[in-house]
Amino acid sequence: MTDSALAPDRRGFLGAATLGAVAGWAELATATRPAVAAEGPTEFTKWLDSVGGKQRQLFDVAQPNDGFGLIWSWVFLATGPEAFGLPEKDLAVVVVLRHTGLPLAFNDATWSKYKLGEFFKITDPVSKEPATRNFFLASKPGDMIQPDASIDRLLARGVKVGACRMAIEYYSAQLAKQMNLPADQVRKDWIAGLVPGVQTVPSGVVAINGAQARGCAYCFAG
């Protein structure tokens, strides 16, 4: 049979797979949507409104990308004062962890318990095995190109880090299914396992929109 004869079936399969993924996300969005839209300030808008500074930068971390979203945040804080003639306190950085960039938001215990390195296909730079620790947290030489860019150190310097709640819902449900565990239990465990200081946001795309609306320049970071 020729490739041209197979092409319609292959396209049909890929189309069905795409529709299935879209349907899964749509079902998730419906399940997590509040019954009544909030009016006035929300926890999320208050978080956005807390972004200060005169020069504001947003890093969109949709993949781990070897931690470059964190590294570029560190670079912005390291080079911004001289470049803009401003103290560091007048520089603001927002990091949004969404899609497969989500695991950067979790502590070591969560990575170990749920084998997040294996699930998200992230290799530990030291062991060269699927990571069972968040080496982007409390990083040491060998973990990252710039250990001072670890997520805990950036948070201590005032960087705002948001973790996509939709991604938490979706990926925790997928992993719960694989491990034969209640999805609600895994989701709650993941939220409890967020690095202190990381803020859950309704979705990564909403957080990106909100940060840009508040004057943050956009940078895709992986």
trRosetta pair geometry for C-beta under 8 A, 3 or more apart (Angstrom, degrees):
i j d omega theta_ij theta_ji phi_ij phi_ji
1 5 4.9 -110 -179 79 94 136
1 6 6.1 103 127 -52 116 95
2 5 4.7 102 59 2 79 100
2 6 7.2 -149 99 -2 46 86
3 6 5.6 -61 -151 40 37 108
3 7 6.4 57 150 -48 68 93
4 7 5.6 -29 -150 -1 36 121
5 8 7.9 -53 178 20 34 96
6 9 5.7 -68 -167 45 55 109
6 10 5.8 51 143 -25 86 109
7 10 5.6 -60 -144 37 32 110
7 11 6.2 30 160 -17 69 106
8 11 5.8 -56 -147 39 31 109
8 12 6.2 34 153 -23 65 106
9 12 5.4 -54 -149 35 32 115
9 13 6.4 34 153 -22 65 102
10 13 5.7 -50 -151 32 33 111
10 14 6.5 27 154 -13 65 105
11 14 5.9 -56 -146 41 33 107
11 15 6.0 35 154 -22 66 108
12 15 5.6 -55 -145 37 29 113
12 16 6.3 29 156 -20 64 105
13 16 5.8 -57 -151 35 29 109
13 17 6.4 28 152 -19 65 106
14 17 5.6 -53 -147 36 33 112
14 18 6.3 33 154 -19 66 105
15 18 5.8 -55 -148 36 31 110
15 19 6.3 29 155 -17 65 107
16 19 5.7 -55 -146 39 31 110
16 20 6.3 36 153 -24 64 105
17 20 5.6 -53 -151 32 31 114
17 21 6.6 30 153 -18 64 103
18 21 5.8 -54 -152 35 33 109
18 22 6.3 31 152 -16 67 107
19 22 5.6 -54 -146 39 33 112
19 23 6.1 36 154 -23 66 106
20 23 5.7 -53 -146 35 29 112
20 24 6.5 33 153 -23 63 103
21 24 5.6 -53 -152 31 32 113
21 25 6.6 27 153 -13 65 104
22 25 5.9 -57 -151 39 33 107
22 26 6.1 33 152 -21 67 108
23 26 5.5 -54 -144 37 32 113
23 27 6.2 35 155 -21 65 104
24 27 5.8 -53 -149 34 29 110
24 28 6.5 29 152 -18 62 107
24 170 7.5 93 139 -137 106 105
25 28 5.5 -54 -149 37 34 114
25 29 6.3 37 153 -23 67 103
25 166 7.8 44 -152 176 91 120
25 170 6.9 -4 -105 -102 73 136
26 29 5.7 -51 -147 33 32 112
26 30 6.5 32 153 -18 64 105
27 30 5.8 -56 -152 36 31 111
27 31 6.3 30 152 -20 65 109
28 31 5.6 -57 -147 36 31 111
28 32 6.2 9 162 -4 67 112
28 166 6.6 105 130 -156 124 86
28 169 5.6 141 -167 118 117 124
28 170 5.5 0 -125 -82 169 88
28 173 7.6 -153 -105 18 117 154
29 32 6.3 -69 -143 46 26 97
29 33 6.2 41 156 -45 64 104
29 166 7.1 5 -89 -125 75 121
30 33 5.8 -44 -145 11 28 118
31 169 7.8 170 87 179 115 141
32 165 7.3 165 -176 128 148 111
32 166 6.9 -171 60 -101 161 73
32 169 5.8 -74 -67 -87 141 169
34 37 6.7 132 80 -92 112 32
34 38 6.9 53 65 -37 160 84
38 42 4.8 72 120 -83 157 119
41 45 5.1 -134 -146 82 65 122
41 46 5.6 72 175 -59 114 89
41 49 7.7 -43 -133 -2 116 146
42 45 4.9 91 45 11 75 97
42 46 6.9 -135 91 -5 38 88
43 46 5.8 -56 -149 36 28 113
43 47 6.5 33 151 -23 62 105
44 47 5.6 -53 -153 31 31 113
44 48 6.6 29 151 -15 65 104
44 201 5.9 98 -129 -138 108 73
44 202 5.9 -21 -86 -18 156 99
44 206 7.7 -5 178 128 149 123
44 207 7.8 -114 -161 -92 111 80
44 210 7.2 -133 153 -80 103 174
45 48 5.4 -49 -147 38 38 113
45 49 6.1 38 153 -20 68 107
45 210 7.3 -134 -107 -147 63 135
46 49 5.6 -55 -144 40 30 111
46 50 6.6 38 152 -30 62 102
47 50 5.8 -54 -156 23 31 115
47 160 7.1 135 172 -158 93 128
47 162 7.3 112 140 -90 142 111
47 199 5.2 142 -138 175 148 163
47 201 7.3 -131 83 -93 150 93
48 51 6.1 -35 -174 -1 45 112
48 207 7.9 -165 -82 -142 106 66
48 210 4.6 -88 -106 153 149 121
48 211 6.5 -135 -133 -79 99 56
48 213 8.0 16 177 68 141 101
48 214 5.6 171 169 -25 100 151
49 214 7.3 -152 -94 -116 43 144
50 160 7.3 142 91 -94 101 133
51 56 6.3 70 156 -135 118 129
51 92 5.2 101 -176 176 85 145
51 94 6.0 -26 -111 -62 134 118
51 160 5.9 -72 -92 -7 91 153
51 211 6.9 109 -50 -131 168 80
51 214 5.6 105 64 122 130 140
51 216 6.9 -49 163 -58 155 114
52 92 5.6 174 74 -79 50 128
53 56 5.4 138 88 -76 118 79
53 89 7.5 -161 -95 144 80 44
53 90 5.2 115 -141 177 68 39
53 91 5.3 12 -142 165 133 7
53 92 3.1 -159 23 -26 142 98
54 84 7.6 167 92 159 113 143
54 86 6.1 -146 53 -125 125 154
54 90 4.6 -1 14 177 102 105
54 91 7.7 -42 50 -76 71 41
55 80 6.2 -173 88 -162 144 125
55 84 5.4 -111 -34 -91 150 167
55 86 6.6 166 3 41 117 157
55 90 6.8 65 18 132 84 83
55 91 5.2 -22 70 -115 100 70
55 92 7.1 174 88 26 48 73
56 91 7.9 162 -85 -167 38 48
56 92 4.3 -13 -112 69 79 111
56 93 7.8 -179 -157 -75 54 29
56 94 7.3 22 -178 -4 96 103
56 211 7.8 -161 155 178 120 88
56 214 7.2 -97 149 114 166 83
56 215 4.9 87 43 110 140 91
56 216 4.3 -91 134 -96 108 63
56 217 6.7 145 92 4 66 72
57 73 7.6 173 100 -118 121 66
57 76 5.2 -120 50 -150 162 158
57 91 7.6 -4 7 -176 107 91
57 92 7.0 166 24 90 63 60
57 93 5.2 -16 69 -110 95 70
57 94 7.3 -174 95 28 47 69
57 216 6.1 74 180 -160 4 86
57 217 5.4 -27 -113 57 62 93
57 219 6.6 5 -174 3 98 120
58 93 7.9 155 -88 -162 29 52
58 94 4.7 -17 -110 69 75 103
58 95 7.9 164 -159 -83 53 28
58 96 6.9 14 -172 -6 98 107
58 208 6.7 121 163 -137 142 68
58 211 4.5 122 -98 126 133 136
58 212 6.4 -75 9 -66 158 71
58 216 3.8 83 -36 143 105 128
58 217 6.5 -171 23 79 82 39
58 218 5.3 -25 71 -105 114 51
58 219 6.6 166 86 25 59 73
59 69 4.6 143 150 -160 127 88
59 72 5.9 149 -108 83 137 117
59 73 5.6 -95 -3 -64 149 95
59 93 7.0 8 -2 -171 106 97
59 94 7.2 -179 26 91 66 53
59 95 4.9 -13 65 -111 105 72
59 96 7.2 -176 88 25 54 69
59 219 5.3 -26 -105 75 63 103
59 221 4.2 30 -174 -30 97 145
60 69 7.6 -118 79 -122 26 126
60 96 5.6 -11 -118 60 56 110
60 98 7.4 -31 -168 29 78 115
60 204 7.6 100 -150 170 87 111
60 208 5.6 31 -101 -107 113 125
60 218 6.7 15 -21 -164 118 90
60 219 6.8 -175 15 88 82 46
60 220 5.1 -37 65 -114 114 53
60 221 5.8 158 64 17 49 84
61 64 7.9 37 178 -109 106 22
61 65 7.1 -133 -145 29 84 119
61 69 3.6 -37 -87 -55 111 175
61 70 7.8 32 -88 -37 147 70
61 95 6.1 18 -6 -175 123 92
61 96 6.3 177 29 83 77 53
61 97 5.1 -22 79 -103 117 57
61 98 7.0 138 81 26 62 65
61 101 3.8 165 135 -172 88 155
61 104 6.8 -40 138 31 148 148
61 221 4.9 -36 -83 80 69 114
61 222 5.7 13 -141 55 65 102
62 98 5.5 -25 -107 79 66 90
62 99 4.3 28 -165 41 78 131
62 100 7.0 48 153 43 58 71
62 101 5.3 -179 162 -11 4 121
62 204 7.3 123 -97 149 79 158
62 220 7.4 -23 7 -157 114 90
62 221 7.9 142 11 65 69 66
62 222 6.3 -165 52 100 66 59
63 99 6.7 -34 -63 99 58 116
63 100 5.1 17 -117 77 63 103
63 101 5.3 -20 10 -61 7 87
63 222 4.4 -115 65 144 88 92
64 67 6.8 -18 174 -50 78 53
64 100 6.7 -66 -19 129 80 91
64 101 5.9 168 -64 -114 40 60
64 103 7.0 -22 -80 58 110 104
64 104 6.4 151 -118 -52 77 106
64 120 7.2 109 -35 142 125 126
64 122 5.6 102 -36 -107 169 119
64 136 7.8 -146 -152 -44 97 142
64 222 6.8 -85 85 139 24 145
65 68 4.7 -71 129 30 109 104
65 69 6.3 93 64 -21 124 89
65 101 7.4 -13 8 -99 95 104
65 221 6.5 -175 66 142 154 69
65 222 2.5 -102 -27 -127 149 146
66 144 7.7 136 164 -132 77 75
66 145 7.5 55 148 -16 115 107
66 222 7.9 -165 32 -111 64 149
67 70 4.8 -43 -177 40 85 114
67 71 5.8 91 122 -26 86 98
67 104 7.2 141 -106 -116 75 129
67 136 4.9 178 -102 -111 118 110
67 144 5.0 -65 80 -122 159 116
67 145 7.6 -175 79 19 114 87
67 149 6.7 125 153 109 116 120
68 71 4.9 -51 -137 41 43 115
68 72 5.9 44 161 -21 73 101
68 221 5.9 -166 102 -177 87 89
68 222 5.7 131 56 -50 106 125
69 72 6.2 -50 -143 36 25 107
69 73 6.7 32 150 -22 57 104
69 95 6.0 114 150 -144 111 109
69 97 7.9 151 101 -90 155 74
69 101 6.9 38 7 -149 155 137
69 104 7.9 -165 64 23 122 176
69 221 3.3 101 -98 131 86 141
69 222 5.6 -101 -41 18 102 114
70 73 5.5 -51 -154 30 35 116
70 74 6.6 36 149 -18 65 102
70 95 6.9 30 -89 -122 63 155
70 104 7.3 -162 -42 -169 123 143
70 136 6.2 148 -1 -164 159 113
70 144 7.5 -57 86 -144 125 153
70 149 4.5 125 133 155 94 102
70 150 7.0 27 163 -120 147 15
70 151 6.0 -85 -114 -74 137 69
70 154 6.1 -130 -153 -29 91 149
71 74 5.6 -53 -155 35 35 112
71 75 6.4 37 147 -21 66 104
71 144 6.8 -170 -73 174 105 119
71 145 6.0 27 -111 61 144 112
71 146 5.3 119 -128 38 94 116
71 149 4.5 33 -95 -177 50 175
72 75 5.2 -47 -144 35 39 116
72 76 6.4 47 153 -25 65 98
72 219 6.7 -133 138 123 148 147
72 221 5.8 -143 36 -122 139 117
73 76 5.7 -49 -152 29 31 113
73 77 6.8 23 152 -10 63 105
73 93 4.8 108 -149 178 97 150
73 95 5.8 -38 -73 -67 145 118
73 149 6.7 128 64 -150 89 99
73 154 5.5 37 114 -133 135 139
73 159 5.7 53 175 -124 136 146
74 77 5.9 -61 -152 41 32 106
74 78 5.9 30 152 -21 68 113
74 146 5.7 -162 87 114 157 140
74 148 6.0 123 -142 103 141 89
74 149 3.7 -95 -24 -96 142 94
74 154 6.6 -98 -69 -88 81 104
75 78 5.5 -58 -140 39 30 111
75 79 5.9 -1 171 5 69 113
76 79 6.8 -70 -135 49 19 88
76 80 5.4 32 168 -42 61 119
76 91 6.8 173 142 175 95 132
76 93 5.8 135 84 -89 139 122
77 80 6.0 -39 -119 21 21 118
77 88 5.9 47 -163 -143 89 110
77 91 6.0 163 -111 101 65 142
77 93 6.6 -67 -53 -26 101 138
77 154 8.0 176 -5 -130 148 82
77 157 6.2 41 -148 145 164 147
77 159 7.7 -85 -50 -66 136 107
79 82 6.4 -66 -167 46 52 102
79 83 5.6 46 146 -23 82 120
80 83 5.5 -67 -138 44 30 111
80 84 5.6 -6 179 9 73 115
80 86 6.9 -40 144 63 93 104
80 88 7.2 103 78 -114 111 64
80 91 4.5 87 116 -101 154 147
81 84 6.9 -71 -133 51 17 86
81 85 7.6 49 174 -118 51 7
81 86 5.8 -118 -128 77 56 57
81 87 6.2 12 -124 -134 112 22
81 88 5.5 -46 -64 -62 118 67
81 91 7.1 -92 -62 -25 69 132
82 85 7.6 19 -168 -71 24 45
84 90 7.7 -138 108 101 134 115
84 91 7.4 146 40 -80 145 102
86 90 4.1 -101 174 76 122 130
86 91 6.4 137 101 -48 124 85
87 90 5.5 95 63 5 70 100
88 91 5.5 -58 -158 30 49 112
88 157 7.4 -67 158 -173 133 108
89 158 7.6 84 -125 5 60 169
92 158 7.6 -86 -122 131 63 112
92 160 7.5 11 -177 2 93 110
92 216 7.3 -97 103 -98 109 95
93 154 7.3 -81 91 -172 138 112
93 158 7.8 110 39 101 88 79
93 159 4.5 -30 82 -123 110 91
93 160 7.0 180 96 29 55 71
94 159 7.5 168 -91 -171 24 72
94 160 4.6 -19 -112 72 73 109
94 161 7.8 168 -162 -81 51 31
94 162 7.1 10 -175 -1 96 108
94 207 7.8 -161 162 163 125 102
94 211 4.6 -151 88 -133 160 140
94 216 5.5 -43 28 -117 124 158
95 154 7.3 40 -9 134 143 149
95 159 6.1 30 -4 164 110 116
95 160 7.0 174 25 90 66 54
95 161 4.7 -12 67 -111 105 75
95 162 7.2 178 90 26 55 66
95 221 7.9 -45 -136 39 88 158
96 161 8.0 171 -83 -158 26 49
96 162 5.0 -14 -114 66 69 105
96 164 7.2 65 176 -54 90 92
96 201 7.1 -52 -132 38 97 151
96 204 5.2 121 160 -151 116 84
96 207 4.7 157 -118 104 126 127
96 208 5.6 -104 25 -66 169 79
96 211 7.1 -137 -45 -5 121 146
97 101 4.7 -140 -153 121 70 99
97 102 5.4 120 145 -106 101 37
97 104 5.4 -142 -123 60 137 106
97 105 4.9 178 81 -47 158 110
97 161 6.7 26 -12 -177 110 94
97 162 6.8 -172 26 91 73 51
97 163 5.0 -18 68 -107 111 65
97 164 6.6 -131 98 -2 60 85
97 167 7.9 -121 125 63 75 153
97 198 7.7 -21 24 -152 134 124
97 204 7.3 -112 93 -104 30 116
98 101 5.9 31 53 53 40 108
98 102 6.6 16 -147 -64 16 84
98 163 8.0 157 -75 -160 53 41
98 164 3.9 76 -113 -32 81 141
98 166 8.0 21 -144 62 99 98
98 167 5.5 171 -156 -33 59 142
98 203 7.4 54 -123 171 126 61
98 204 2.5 7 -85 -78 143 160
98 205 7.3 111 -142 -36 167 59
98 207 7.7 -178 -56 45 122 123
99 102 6.8 -162 80 -24 24 95
99 164 7.3 45 -20 34 43 156
99 167 6.0 -123 -65 -105 18 132
99 204 6.8 -70 -16 21 73 162
100 103 7.5 -13 -179 3 57 99
100 120 5.6 147 -159 -153 96 105
101 104 6.0 -27 173 9 70 118
101 222 6.5 122 -87 91 120 107
102 105 5.9 -53 -176 17 55 115
102 106 7.9 40 143 -20 76 103
102 120 7.9 -151 62 -102 88 143
102 163 6.2 84 -142 -157 78 94
102 164 6.2 -85 -93 46 104 97
102 167 4.5 -160 -72 131 139 136
102 168 6.8 179 -158 -68 138 63
102 171 6.4 175 66 22 155 153
103 106 5.6 -53 -158 23 57 113
103 111 6.9 88 -173 -99 111 94
103 116 4.7 149 -133 167 133 134
103 120 5.1 -123 -18 -3 144 164
103 122 6.7 -139 78 -7 149 152
103 134 7.1 -162 152 -106 87 100
104 134 6.9 120 -141 -154 39 113
104 136 5.0 -34 -138 77 92 155
104 151 6.1 147 164 -61 96 142
105 151 7.6 -168 -105 -165 39 163
105 161 7.0 171 -111 148 91 119
105 163 4.0 65 -120 -94 167 130
105 194 5.5 -28 153 -135 100 84
105 195 6.0 -134 -176 14 49 97
105 198 4.9 140 -154 -172 96 161
106 110 4.0 -96 176 81 123 139
106 111 6.0 148 104 -49 114 79
106 116 6.6 150 65 -51 144 167
106 134 6.0 -177 85 -67 68 137
106 190 6.6 -63 -101 -154 125 76
106 193 4.9 22 -150 127 95 107
106 194 6.3 -66 -101 -101 55 39
106 195 6.8 177 -141 -32 6 80
107 110 5.4 98 59 9 69 101
107 111 7.3 -129 106 -3 38 91
107 134 6.4 -122 -163 13 19 137
107 137 6.8 -153 -126 143 50 175
107 193 5.2 -127 32 -173 94 78
107 194 7.4 62 -19 118 88 9
107 195 5.7 141 -67 -83 75 64
108 111 5.5 -57 -150 38 36 113
108 112 6.1 31 156 -17 70 108
108 133 4.6 -4 -134 -140 99 81
108 134 5.5 -121 -78 21 58 86
108 137 6.8 -137 -49 75 84 133
109 112 5.8 -58 -147 39 29 109
109 113 6.0 26 159 -18 67 111
109 193 6.3 -135 79 -129 94 111
110 113 5.9 -53 -135 39 28 108
110 114 6.0 -11 176 17 64 114
110 116 6.8 38 127 -32 81 134
110 134 7.9 28 63 -37 93 119
110 189 7.1 154 -117 143 97 90
110 190 6.3 97 -150 -120 135 57
110 193 3.3 102 -61 170 132 153
111 114 7.1 -81 -140 55 15 83
111 115 7.8 50 169 -115 52 11
111 116 4.5 -82 -130 32 64 118
111 117 6.6 54 -173 -28 102 87
111 131 6.4 -47 -180 128 129 94
111 132 5.8 135 130 178 95 34
111 133 5.4 127 90 -119 142 15
111 134 5.0 -177 -35 -43 144 77
112 115 7.5 13 -172 -70 24 48
112 132 4.6 58 -107 172 68 93
112 133 6.6 19 -58 -75 94 61
113 189 7.6 -103 105 160 147 135
114 119 6.7 -27 143 -9 92 145
114 175 6.0 38 -169 164 116 149
114 179 7.7 -88 -135 -44 78 154
114 186 7.3 101 -105 -149 131 106
114 189 7.9 144 -51 111 125 127
114 190 7.7 3 -20 -84 162 93
115 118 4.3 -13 156 32 107 118
115 119 6.0 117 103 -23 79 94
115 130 6.8 33 -174 128 91 130
115 132 6.6 -34 -116 -106 58 84
116 119 5.4 -57 -138 43 37 111
116 120 5.6 6 171 7 75 112
116 122 7.1 -2 125 36 81 123
116 131 7.1 -36 84 89 81 94
116 132 8.0 128 39 -123 73 37
116 134 8.0 9 69 -74 140 83
117 120 6.7 -66 -130 54 19 87
117 121 7.7 35 170 -142 51 4
117 122 4.6 -101 -134 72 68 84
117 123 6.9 103 -172 -89 113 22
117 124 6.4 -21 -128 -41 156 84
117 129 7.6 75 123 121 146 67
117 130 3.8 146 117 168 107 73
117 131 3.1 168 -91 52 134 63
117 132 5.9 -79 12 -52 128 42
118 121 7.5 17 -173 -76 25 42
118 130 4.0 50 -71 171 69 158
119 171 7.7 109 147 -178 128 108
119 175 5.6 -3 -132 -100 149 116
119 178 7.8 172 -113 53 107 158
120 171 8.0 18 -79 -158 100 141
121 130 7.6 -72 -126 -119 33 100
122 130 7.0 84 71 -153 55 67
122 131 4.9 -41 107 21 97 121
123 128 6.2 -1 178 -155 116 40
123 129 6.9 167 -148 92 78 13
123 130 6.4 -66 -103 -96 54 36
123 131 6.4 121 174 -34 12 88
124 127 4.3 27 88 41 131 96
124 128 6.7 -69 76 -18 78 16
124 129 5.7 0 33 60 111 63
124 130 7.2 50 -10 122 90 16
124 131 4.0 133 -63 -96 82 76
124 132 7.3 -32 -54 18 134 63
124 133 7.0 60 -109 45 121 88
124 135 6.1 126 -137 -31 76 139
125 128 7.6 18 -163 -73 20 56
125 135 6.4 -164 21 124 98 164
125 142 6.2 179 110 158 114 71
125 143 6.1 146 50 -135 125 33
125 144 7.9 158 14 -65 156 36
126 135 7.4 174 0 -112 104 145
126 142 5.5 66 -84 140 97 123
126 143 7.0 -27 -34 -84 109 64
127 131 7.8 143 48 -101 115 56
129 132 7.9 -6 104 -12 108 97
131 134 7.5 90 150 -88 130 30
131 135 6.3 -109 -138 -6 134 107
133 137 8.0 -124 162 54 84 104
134 137 4.2 40 108 11 112 117
134 151 7.9 -43 152 25 126 129
134 195 7.7 -130 108 -65 164 117
135 139 6.1 70 167 -112 64 86
135 143 4.1 -156 176 -153 104 106
135 144 7.1 166 136 -42 93 83
136 139 6.3 -18 -143 -64 23 116
136 143 7.4 -175 -73 154 33 113
136 144 6.6 84 -113 -67 62 127
136 150 5.9 159 169 -137 47 71
136 151 5.5 55 135 -18 95 105
137 150 5.8 112 -131 -177 18 110
137 151 5.4 -36 -92 44 72 105
137 152 5.6 77 -154 -22 74 107
137 195 6.0 -157 -112 -100 129 133
138 150 5.9 172 -26 157 11 158
138 152 5.7 17 -56 26 66 144
139 143 4.0 -153 -153 87 91 136
139 144 4.7 -9 -168 9 157 113
139 147 4.1 -158 107 -141 103 77
139 149 7.4 -6 37 66 148 64
139 150 3.7 -173 5 -75 101 120
140 143 5.3 95 51 -11 58 119
140 147 5.9 8 -146 -122 8 141
141 147 5.9 -72 -68 -36 46 137
143 147 6.1 80 55 -104 105 92
143 150 7.5 25 103 -86 135 113
144 147 5.4 143 56 -85 99 47
144 149 6.0 -126 134 63 149 103
144 150 6.6 -179 11 -71 146 76
145 149 7.8 10 69 29 78 135
146 149 4.4 68 95 -7 103 114
147 150 6.0 -5 -177 -30 58 107
148 153 5.6 -123 -169 127 54 160
149 153 7.0 -138 -140 71 4 120
149 154 6.5 27 -163 -54 51 112
150 153 4.9 81 63 11 82 106
150 154 7.2 -158 91 -7 38 89
151 154 5.7 -55 -147 37 34 111
151 155 6.3 37 155 -21 66 105
151 161 6.5 57 -161 -93 104 165
151 195 5.8 86 114 85 129 172
151 198 7.6 5 165 -70 129 113
152 155 5.7 -52 -148 35 31 113
152 156 6.5 34 152 -21 63 105
152 195 6.4 -126 -77 -173 81 130
152 197 7.7 120 -127 38 58 139
153 156 5.6 -50 -149 33 34 115
153 157 6.7 28 152 -15 63 106
154 157 5.7 -63 -153 39 35 107
154 159 4.0 -24 160 30 95 145
154 161 7.2 94 102 -52 118 120
155 158 7.9 111 -178 -20 31 8
155 159 5.9 -81 -83 61 35 88
155 161 6.2 -59 -85 3 97 123
155 195 7.3 -164 -29 129 155 118
155 196 7.7 142 137 99 160 68
155 197 4.0 88 -168 123 140 154
155 198 7.4 -77 -93 -57 136 65
160 199 7.0 -22 -171 17 87 127
161 195 7.7 -4 92 73 148 118
161 197 6.8 62 41 122 111 90
161 198 4.8 -54 100 -116 112 76
161 199 6.8 147 85 22 56 76
162 198 7.4 141 -113 -171 16 74
162 199 5.1 -37 -106 77 68 92
162 200 7.3 73 -162 -163 72 12
162 201 4.0 23 -175 -20 124 128
162 204 7.5 151 111 -114 109 62
162 207 4.6 -172 106 -146 157 155
163 167 7.5 -112 171 64 75 115
163 168 6.6 67 140 -51 108 116
163 194 6.2 -140 15 -125 157 122
163 198 5.3 45 -21 162 115 118
163 199 7.1 172 18 83 77 39
163 200 5.4 -45 70 -104 92 57
163 201 6.8 154 63 16 36 80
164 167 3.9 67 91 9 114 111
164 168 6.8 180 99 -13 61 81
164 200 8.0 2 128 -155 5 69
164 201 6.3 -38 -100 68 43 91
164 203 5.5 25 -150 -158 96 41
164 204 3.7 -39 -83 -44 126 89
164 207 7.2 -125 -88 8 75 130
165 168 5.3 -48 -149 33 39 116
165 169 6.3 41 152 -20 68 102
165 200 4.9 71 -73 178 98 108
165 201 6.4 -147 -12 80 93 37
165 202 5.6 -52 36 -143 125 23
165 203 6.6 -76 50 -70 80 46
166 169 5.7 -52 -149 36 32 112
166 170 6.1 25 155 -16 66 110
166 202 7.3 38 -32 151 95 54
166 203 4.4 22 -5 -109 127 90
166 204 7.2 -101 46 2 108 78
167 170 5.8 -56 -139 41 31 107
167 171 5.8 11 171 -3 69 113
167 203 7.9 116 -16 -142 80 65
167 204 6.6 39 -21 -26 122 115
168 171 6.8 -63 -132 46 19 94
168 172 5.7 14 171 -14 60 120
168 187 6.3 96 147 -146 94 83
168 190 5.5 174 -155 111 100 135
168 191 6.5 71 -177 -70 149 82
168 200 7.0 -38 -6 -130 151 116
169 172 6.5 -64 -140 40 15 105
169 173 6.4 14 161 -18 57 114
169 187 6.2 24 -111 -122 52 128
170 173 6.1 -67 -157 35 23 109
170 174 6.6 20 153 -18 63 108
171 174 5.4 -49 -146 35 38 114
171 175 6.3 32 157 -14 68 105
172 175 5.9 -56 -145 42 31 107
172 176 6.0 39 153 -26 65 107
172 183 6.6 111 121 -164 88 74
172 186 4.5 172 -178 119 98 104
172 187 4.3 132 109 -84 153 64
172 189 7.9 159 -144 57 127 86
172 190 5.0 -117 -90 -6 129 147
173 176 5.6 -50 -142 34 30 115
173 177 6.5 34 156 -22 61 103
173 183 4.4 21 -116 -141 74 125
173 186 7.5 166 -75 73 32 126
173 187 7.1 14 -55 -61 72 109
174 177 5.9 -55 -157 30 29 112
174 178 6.8 27 148 -16 63 105
175 178 5.5 -53 -151 36 39 113
175 179 6.1 18 157 -4 71 111
175 186 6.2 -173 86 -179 101 153
176 179 6.0 -68 -142 50 28 98
176 180 8.0 -130 165 45 56 4
176 181 4.6 -103 -149 75 77 86
176 182 6.5 -55 -167 104 131 21
176 183 4.2 166 75 -96 161 57
176 185 7.2 132 -123 60 125 85
176 186 4.1 -147 -76 8 106 146
176 187 7.7 -39 -42 -31 138 76
177 180 7.5 25 -175 -74 28 39
177 183 7.3 12 -47 -78 75 100
179 186 7.5 127 55 -83 131 137
181 185 5.9 -105 161 72 103 123
181 186 5.5 104 104 -49 125 111
182 185 4.1 83 74 1 100 110
182 186 7.1 180 89 -7 54 83
183 186 5.9 -59 -151 39 34 107
183 187 6.1 35 154 -21 69 108
184 187 5.7 -53 -145 37 31 113
184 188 6.3 29 158 -16 65 107
185 188 6.1 -59 -150 38 26 107
185 189 6.3 26 153 -20 63 110
186 189 5.5 -57 -147 37 32 114
186 190 6.3 34 154 -22 66 104
187 190 5.8 -55 -151 33 30 110
187 191 6.6 27 154 -16 64 105
188 191 5.8 -54 -149 36 33 110
188 192 6.3 32 153 -16 66 108
189 192 5.7 -56 -147 40 31 111
189 193 6.1 25 153 -17 64 114
190 193 5.5 -64 -146 42 30 110
190 194 7.5 59 151 -50 60 78
191 194 6.1 -20 -166 -18 38 111
191 200 6.7 -14 -132 -62 99 142
194 198 4.6 -129 173 72 110 119
194 200 7.1 -110 -75 -55 162 90
195 198 4.8 82 64 -14 82 121
201 204 7.0 101 82 -87 120 37
201 206 6.6 -167 153 82 106 100
201 207 4.0 43 146 -70 161 123
202 206 5.0 -13 73 61 107 152
202 207 7.5 170 46 -46 69 84
203 206 4.5 90 58 8 89 104
203 207 6.9 -155 90 -7 46 86
204 207 5.6 -58 -150 37 33 112
204 208 6.3 35 153 -22 67 104
205 208 5.6 -49 -148 33 34 114
205 209 6.5 37 152 -19 64 103
206 209 5.6 -53 -150 36 33 113
206 210 6.2 31 154 -18 66 108
207 210 5.7 -55 -143 39 31 110
207 211 6.2 29 159 -19 66 107
208 211 6.0 -55 -144 37 27 107
208 212 6.4 23 158 -15 62 109
208 218 7.2 57 -169 -120 100 113
209 212 6.1 -64 -151 39 26 107
209 213 6.2 27 154 -22 65 110
210 213 5.6 -55 -146 35 30 113
210 214 6.5 15 157 -8 64 109
211 214 5.9 -67 -152 44 31 102
211 216 4.2 -26 156 34 92 145
212 215 7.8 155 -174 19 31 9
212 216 5.6 -87 -88 65 39 85
212 218 5.7 -3 -94 -59 115 107
